């Protein structure tokens, strides 16, 4: 068994990695932008 604090910490780590994992696939799938492309999309000069 693990303590409630250790369980919470483990859950936080799992949730963190679950939240960033989709973003790690972005470069491979082409869902990234250069600064210039992003500025054009956001209409920033």
C-alpha positions, 0 to 999 in steps of 0.5 A: 500500500502507499500513503494517500500523499504518495497516491496523490503525487503519483496521480498528479504525475500521471495527469501531467504526462497525459496532458502533455503527451498529445503535444509531443506528437505535434511536430511529427504530424505537422501541427507546428508553426514558425513564428512568422506563420503564427504572427500571420495567423494572429495578425500580429505585426 
